[in-house]
Amino acid sequence: MSDRAVKLFRVGVASCGIAAGAEAVMEMLKARAGSIPVVGVGCLGHCYAEPMVEAVLNSGESVLFRDVQATEADMDNLLAVGPNKRFEIPPERKSRELIKVLALAGRIDPTDFDAYVANGGYEGLKRALSMTPEQVVDEVKLSGLRGRGGGGFPTGNKWGFLAAKKADNKILICNADEGDPGAFMDRSLMESVPHQVLEGMLIAAYATGAARLFIYCRAEYPLAIKHLNLAIDQIRTHRLNVVNGRELDIIIKEGAGAFVCGEETALIASLEGKRGTPRFRPPFPTDSGFQGHPTMINNVETFGNVPLILREGGAEYAKIGTAGSKGTKLFALAGDLKYPGLVEVPMGITLGEIVFEIGGADREKVKAVQTGGPSGGCIPVELFDTPVDYDSLRALGAIMGSGGMIVIGKDRCMVETARYFLDFTHRESCGKCTFCRVGMTRMYETLERIVNGQGEESDLDFLADLGPKIRMGSLCGLGQTAPNPVLATLRYYRHEYEEHVRDHHCRALQCNALVDLELEQDKCIKCKMCIRTCPVGAISDDFVIDPDKCTRCNSCLDACPKQAVRRVPKRKK
């Protein structure tokens, strides 16, 4: 048999691949591949290239194909390992990434228990069971693992708190709500390697003495829930949930995707069937949590790291990263860049390496990066030599968060960017804390006035004064971090705020109230697409846009085949 012959096809059928049509590709490939196995695998990380297919050759070489469609031509190309649609991972990305937690994502069938075991699965649990619970906790402490959900609390310390409690009904919760818009690290892990997450939970249960295990997963992740349920059934079949002679309950609770339920006490309230609102602490959940029982919460990515720590040892794991931030971190890259998708990098890598080398963003066109989701801070390109770790990002007024990272181009308005993020967080407030409920609404209204050309210079001092008060007056992480986008943009881009309020000018031409639309006559081909598209009749037959009638809906911008319509600074009257 030729070394160039195909031994195996892998098709990425996680949510990103399915959305691009991967299921149809896999069905057609199965029908055409004959005796060659076709395996549906999890996320390959390159969301911009989906649907993706990997051909594994007899020689051991792998050939990736991108944008594969369910057509005869594409199937013929795959079976012949042809030249069309071949995909090469950018060398800059290869040299910067460090794939550990995602090592099996995109390589094995997520529903195949034997495939997970054959690739080292449950070796971490096996080693943990050969140790005492105290030794397991110490191993996690030695690793330096910090919570990947955003707070960054030392995981081993949290495990130690629960392990020290003398109780028969300790609770362990995996926070899989992942409320950050655009974030999909947790979803990808649950869809691609559900056993890895569950193995981490079983190790934690053994180390802490927990008897009941909950996975709080947002209902918008049906594929993740399906794969988790299958994995739980397999665990029960193989009796892996029997620890120290006690059978552990593993229960999935479907949540509504509320952002506030990323905070642990709000999550516990929701798990109990109550409205998801945070409460005062103490008592902390490890003292009194779910239904009054000692409770510990880690997020999906945190549990996904645990089997690695037990397999290779805490000291070996701690060799990666910086003094206060160990291991690797998953990021969902999005925004103004060439290669959006899921990446895994060592702690301590710089922002510039992620944005430019891995994300492929144009160095001449990037203005900033938003880290930490909608509650994160905007960091200017001048500071992209900052290492990515918990403490360095916090010093810049940003946060690590759960791993959302949005690249912001120079054609974006930073005032509008802050308004956009605050629009989400102020609506997601549970309303319990006055400063969060009322304060963020006042901040949002102020930003609305500014982008609408009605702001005053006093508004800038008002925002700068109110933001820290909201942080101090809020119970949970939502209110404590929600002002970050405003405070960070005020810190680094105050000049853009001042242009909005003093000159009624938006340099990015993004704020509708501060721009006009005009037709460039030398580009216009008189096709009348703009006239037919305009809903308010603002474009005359001689192709002039009336600024008083125009609503800046941008329909003409989208419809023009020659890009003859452009946004210009608002004319003075």
SEGUMI-267405 format. One record per residue (C-alpha): residue in one letter; x, y, z. Coordinates in steps of 0.05 Angstrom, whole numbers, padded with zeros to 5 digits, always signed. Last residue first. Example, Ala and Ser with C-alpha at 12.3 -4.5 7.8 and 13.67 -1.06 7.14 Angstrom:
BEGIN
S+00273-00021+00143/A+00246-00090+00156/
***
This chain:
BEGIN
K-00494+01486+00190/K-00429+01448+00197/R-00423+01387+00154/K-00417+01320+00189/P-00351+01287+00175/V-00354+01240+00115/R-00381+01170+00103/R-00374+01143+00033/V-00419+01121-00024/A-00382+01104-00089/Q-00365+01034-00065/K-00372+01009-00137/P-00427+00958-00127/C-00467+01005-00082/A-00517+00965-00041/D-00480+00963+00026/L-00465+01037+00028/C-00536+01052+00003/S-00566+01014+00061/N-00522+01052+00110/C-00580+01068+00157/R-00551+01138+00163/T-00622+01167+00170/C-00615+01212+00109/K-00670+01264+00101/D-00631+01324+00127/P-00566+01299+00096/D-00597+01300+00025/I-00555+01252-00016/V-00540+01273-00087/F-00546+01223-00144/D-00578+01266-00198/D-00643+01228-00187/S-00642+01249-00114/I-00621+01206-00056/A-00658+01215+00011/G-00719+01175-00010/V-00730+01147+00060/P-00718+01072+00051/C-00657+01081+00006/T-00648+01016-00033/R-00677+01038-00100/I-00637+01102-00099/C-00573+01066-00079/M-00582+01015-00134/K-00591+01071-00184/C-00540+01043-00233/K-00512+01112-00245/I-00440+01087-00252/C-00416+01128-00191/K-00340+01131-00182/D-00329+01201-00208/Q-00392+01225-00173/E-00369+01206-00104/L-00435+01200-00067/E-00441+01229+00003/L-00461+01205+00071/D-00459+01250+00133/V-00425+01237+00200/L-00431+01256+00273/A-00500+01226+00288/N-00479+01160+00257/C-00418+01149+00301/Q-00369+01109+00259/L-00331+01163+00222/A-00267+01138+00256/R-00247+01209+00273/C-00315+01223+00305/H-00327+01298+00309/H-00375+01338+00350/D-00317+01386+00362/R-00318+01392+00437/V-00358+01330+00459/H-00336+01280+00407/E-00266+01307+00400/E-00258+01304+00475/Y-00279+01231+00477/E-00228+01215+00423/H-00174+01252+00461/R-00189+01211+00522/Y-00163+01150+00486/Y-00117+01114+00535/R-00147+01128+00603/L-00218+01144+00578/T-00215+01080+00537/A-00194+01041+00599/L-00247+01073+00644/V-00303+01060+00594/P-00283+00988+00578/N-00271+00973+00652/P-00338+00999+00679/A-00366+00927+00677/T-00311+00898+00722/Q-00338+00905+00793/G-00410+00904+00769/L-00403+00836+00735/G-00353+00810+00786/C-00403+00810+00842/L-00428+00852+00900/S-00423+00921+00869/G-00409+00986+00907/M-00334+00989+00898/R-00334+00977+00823/I-00393+01023+00813/K-00356+01077+00852/P-00294+01067+00808/G-00336+01080+00745/L-00375+01141+00772/D-00317+01190+00776/A-00286+01177+00708/L-00355+01177+00676/F-00375+01243+00709/D-00308+01274+00691/L-00321+01257+00618/D-00393+01281+00621/S-00369+01350+00645/E-00341+01361+00575/E-00412+01357+00546/G-00444+01305+00502/Q-00500+01315+00452/G-00465+01290+00389/N-00502+01224+00388/V-00439+01186+00408/I-00435+01230+00471/R-00508+01224+00489/E-00506+01149+00484/L-00443+01148+00527/T-00480+01187+00581/E-00539+01140+00577/Y-00492+01080+00586/M-00459+01111+00646/R-00527+01127+00678/T-00549+01055+00665/M-00485+01030+00695/G-00497+01071+00758/V-00570+01050+00766/R-00565+00975+00767/C-00491+00968+00785/F-00491+01022+00838/T-00558+01000+00865/C-00538+00927+00872/K-00592+00875+00860/G-00607+00893+00788/C-00587+00828+00755/S-00542+00867+00709/E-00543+00837+00639/R-00573+00900+00608/H-00517+00943+00636/T-00466+00893+00612/F-00489+00890+00539/D-00497+00964+00525/L-00433+00974+00564/F-00395+00936+00510/Y-00424+00977+00453/R-00416+01043+00490/A-00342+01029+00502/T-00333+01012+00428/E-00372+01074+00408/V-00324+01117+00448/M-00265+01078+00419/C-00287+01091+00347/R-00264+01037+00300/D-00227+01049+00235/K-00160+01040+00270/G-00176+00967+00281/I-00198+00933+00346/V-00176+00861+00360/I-00224+00824+00406/M-00198+00774+00458/G-00245+00730+00499/G-00208+00685+00547/S-00247+00674+00612/G-00227+00742+00637/M-00154+00761+00633/I-00169+00831+00658/A-00157+00903+00636/G-00137+00966+00672/L-00065+00962+00650/A-00041+00934+00717/R-00095+00880+00711/L-00064+00856+00646/S+00004+00848+00678/D-00024+00812+00740/Y-00064+00758+00706/D-00015+00741+00651/V-00007+00760+00578/P+00060+00795+00573/T+00056+00868+00552/D+00094+00883+00487/F+00027+00904+00459/L+00029+00969+00499/E+00033+01018+00440/V-00024+00979+00408/P-00072+01007+00460/I-00105+00961+00512/C-00181+00963+00516/G-00206+00936+00582/G-00248+00876+00599/S-00320+00872+00621/P-00346+00856+00551/G-00296+00799+00544/G-00231+00795+00581/T-00183+00827+00532/Q-00200+00883+00483/V-00144+00898+00435/A-00123+00965+00407/K-00110+01008+00345/V-00092+00957+00292/K-00086+00979+00219/E-00011+00984+00207/R+00006+00920+00243/D-00044+00881+00200/A-00073+00825+00242/G-00049+00754+00229/G-00081+00726+00291/I-00022+00683+00311/E+00036+00730+00295/F+00001+00797+00298/V-00051+00792+00354/I-00021+00736+00395/E+00051+00758+00388/G+00031+00830+00401/L-00005+00813+00465/T+00058+00782+00491/I+00067+00709+00511/G+00073+00703+00587/M+00023+00646+00595/P+00034+00595+00540/V-00015+00598+00482/E-00077+00560+00460/V-00117+00588+00402/L-00191+00586+00381/G-00213+00625+00320/P-00202+00688+00280/Y-00145+00687+00229/K-00140+00752+00189/L-00154+00804+00242/D-00203+00859+00258/G-00247+00825+00309/A-00242+00756+00340/L-00195+00710+00377/A-00224+00661+00427/F-00167+00650+00476/L-00144+00587+00512/K-00089+00595+00564/T-00027+00554+00578/G+00007+00536+00643/K+00026+00580+00701/S+00010+00652+00719/G+00045+00683+00779/A+00118+00671+00763/T+00106+00666+00688/G+00085+00609+00643/I+00106+00537+00631/K+00152+00502+00682/A+00092+00497+00729/Y+00065+00436+00691/E+00130+00398+00705/A+00126+00414+00779/G+00052+00394+00783/G+00063+00326+00753/E+00057+00301+00682/R-00006+00260+00687/L-00037+00295+00748/I-00026+00364+00719/L-00051+00344+00650/P-00114+00314+00680/V-00126+00381+00716/N-00122+00428+00657/G-00192+00412+00630/F-00221+00425+00700/T-00196+00497+00696/E-00221+00503+00624/V-00291+00483+00645/N-00298+00530+00705/N-00286+00515+00777/I-00338+00517+00833/M-00334+00489+00903/T-00391+00476+00951/P-00399+00462+01025/H-00474+00447+01034/G-00526+00500+01049/Q-00571+00481+00991/F-00513+00496+00943/G-00462+00537+00981/S-00444+00544+01054/D-00371+00541+01076/T-00338+00527+01008/P-00391+00574+00980/F-00364+00633+01021/P-00403+00655+01081/P-00381+00709+01075/R-00398+00735+01025/F-00460+00775+01005/R-00505+00746+00952/P-00506+00743+00877/T-00570+00739+00835/G-00593+00683+00789/R-00667+00678+00806/K-00680+00614+00844/G-00683+00542+00821/E-00627+00518+00866/L-00579+00518+00806/S-00598+00590+00793/A-00579+00609+00865/I-00514+00571+00858/L-00497+00608+00793/A-00511+00675+00828/T-00464+00654+00884/E-00410+00634+00834/E-00409+00695+00789/G-00414+00670+00717/C-00488+00671+00730/V-00487+00746+00718/F-00479+00735+00644/A-00544+00696+00639/G-00539+00638+00590/A-00606+00607+00607/G-00578+00548+00646/E-00583+00473+00633/K-00564+00432+00695/I-00523+00369+00681/I-00517+00319+00738/I-00460+00273+00758/D-00476+00232+00821/L-00415+00198+00851/E-00417+00125+00871/R-00378+00113+00936/G-00328+00057+00945/N-00270+00105+00949/V-00290+00134+00882/V-00342+00101+00837/N-00353+00149+00779/L-00304+00109+00737/R-00353+00051+00738/H-00341+00034+00664/T-00415+00040+00648/R-00421+00101+00693/I-00365+00136+00656/Q-00396+00117+00589/D-00463+00147+00610/I-00427+00210+00632/A-00392+00214+00565/L-00458+00209+00527/N-00489+00263+00570/L-00428+00308+00560/H-00431+00298+00485/K-00505+00318+00481/I-00495+00377+00528/A-00437+00403+00485/L-00479+00394+00422/P-00538+00431+00453/Y-00497+00492+00475/E-00552+00545+00478/A-00578+00511+00541/R-00520+00541+00581/C-00483+00489+00621/Y-00481+00483+00697/I-00446+00417+00706/F-00461+00388+00775/L-00421+00336+00815/R-00448+00305+00879/A-00405+00269+00930/A-00346+00317+00939/G-00289+00289+00982/T-00241+00344+00961/A-00186+00305+00926/Y-00232+00251+00899/A-00282+00301+00873/A-00227+00342+00841/I-00201+00281+00805/L-00272+00265+00781/M-00280+00336+00757/G-00216+00335+00717/E-00237+00269+00686/L-00303+00302+00668/V-00269+00358+00631/Q-00224+00310+00594/H-00282+00263+00579/P-00319+00320+00543/V-00261+00328+00493/S-00288+00363+00430/E-00357+00389+00449/M-00341+00404+00521/L-00274+00435+00504/S-00303+00476+00447/R-00360+00503+00490/D-00310+00523+00543/M-00267+00562+00495/F-00326+00593+00458/A-00325+00667+00474/G-00362+00713+00426/P-00408+00742+00478/D-00382+00724+00548/G-00434+00682+00585/E-00394+00618+00588/D-00446+00578+00628/A-00400+00519+00638/N-00387+00529+00712/C-00368+00459+00737/I-00397+00449+00806/L-00373+00404+00863/I-00417+00393+00923/K-00400+00365+00991/N-00451+00319+01023/D-00417+00282+01080/A-00385+00341+01114/K-00321+00357+01150/K-00292+00414+01110/A-00217+00414+01098/A-00224+00386+01027/L-00268+00446+01008/F-00216+00497+01029/G-00159+00456+00999/W-00193+00454+00931/K-00197+00530+00933/N-00123+00534+00950/G-00105+00486+00894/T-00143+00528+00843/P-00108+00594+00859/F-00160+00649+00844/G-00154+00676+00773/G-00222+00710+00774/G-00234+00702+00700/G-00260+00631+00691/R-00191+00602+00683/G-00180+00592+00757/R-00106+00591+00773/L-00059+00532+00765/G+00006+00540+00803/S+00025+00468+00790/L+00048+00459+00862/K-00021+00475+00888/V-00050+00422+00842/E+00000+00371+00868/D-00015+00392+00940/V-00089+00378+00928/V-00072+00310+00900/Q-00027+00295+00959/E-00082+00312+01008/P-00130+00265+00972/T-00079+00209+00982/M-00045+00183+00919/S-00057+00121+00876/L-00127+00148+00860/A-00094+00211+00831/R-00050+00168+00785/K-00111+00133+00756/L-00148+00198+00749/G-00090+00228+00710/E-00086+00165+00667/Y-00160+00175+00653/G-00146+00191+00579/G-00076+00178+00554/N-00092+00174+00480/A-00120+00103+00481/V-00167+00124+00537/Y-00197+00180+00494/A-00204+00134+00434/D-00237+00081+00477/F-00290+00129+00502/D-00310+00150+00432/T-00362+00206+00435/P-00312+00263+00424/D-00284+00227+00362/I-00210+00241+00365/R-00161+00290+00334/G-00198+00356+00330/A-00190+00368+00404/L-00140+00317+00431/A-00083+00366+00445/L-00130+00423+00465/V-00105+00426+00537/K-00033+00420+00512/I-00022+00459+00447/L+00032+00511+00454/E+00022+00566+00402/R+00076+00614+00381/S+00117+00574+00330/K+00056+00543+00296/R+00021+00610+00292/E+00081+00643+00258/P+00085+00584+00211/P+00013+00596+00187/I-00024+00529+00188/E-00024+00504+00117/F-00090+00489+00083/R-00100+00453+00018/K-00161+00477-00020/N-00141+00445-00085/P-00075+00407-00091/G-00103+00337-00090/V-00103+00285-00035/A-00135+00240-00088/L-00194+00224-00043/L-00198+00296-00020/N-00196+00325-00091/D-00249+00277-00115/M-00294+00296-00056/D-00284+00370-00072/A-00304+00360-00144/E-00364+00317-00127/T-00391+00371-00081/A-00405+00374-00006/Q-00360+00434+00006/V-00290+00439+00036/D-00271+00508+00059/R-00203+00483+00083/F-00162+00420+00071/L-00109+00394+00118/V-00057+00341+00100/S-00029+00295+00153/E+00034+00254+00147/G+00036+00187+00182/S+00063+00152+00120/N-00004+00117+00113/L-00036+00185+00103/V-00082+00223+00150/A-00129+00268+00110/E-00156+00326+00152/V-00221+00359+00132/M-00243+00430+00149/P-00310+00465+00139/E-00287+00515+00162/A-00227+00558+00147/Y-00242+00621+00189/C-00257+00576+00249/H-00186+00550+00252/G-00188+00518+00321/L-00193+00446+00298/C-00258+00437+00337/G-00282+00367+00350/V-00278+00303+00308/G-00323+00265+00261/V-00286+00204+00235/V-00285+00179+00164/P-00254+00109+00158/I-00227+00090+00089/S-00264+00027+00065/G-00305+00064+00013/A-00291+00139+00017/R-00349+00162-00027/A-00410+00152+00018/K-00370+00172+00079/L-00346+00235+00043/M-00418+00254+00027/E-00440+00246+00099/M-00379+00284+00125/V-00388+00343+00077/A-00462+00348+00094/E-00444+00351+00168/A-00390+00403+00155/G-00437+00456+00129/A-00408+00520+00157/A-00452+00520+00219/I-00431+00447+00230/G-00358+00467+00229/C-00366+00521+00281/S-00410+00477+00325/A-00361+00420+00326/V-00360+00375+00265/G-00288+00378+00242/V-00278+00321+00193/R-00222+00271+00202/F-00205+00224+00145/L-00163+00162+00155/K-00111+00119+00120/V-00104+00159+00056/A-00053+00133+00007/R+00013+00170+00000/D+00052+00115+00036/S+00027+00069-00019/M+00000+00000+00000/
***
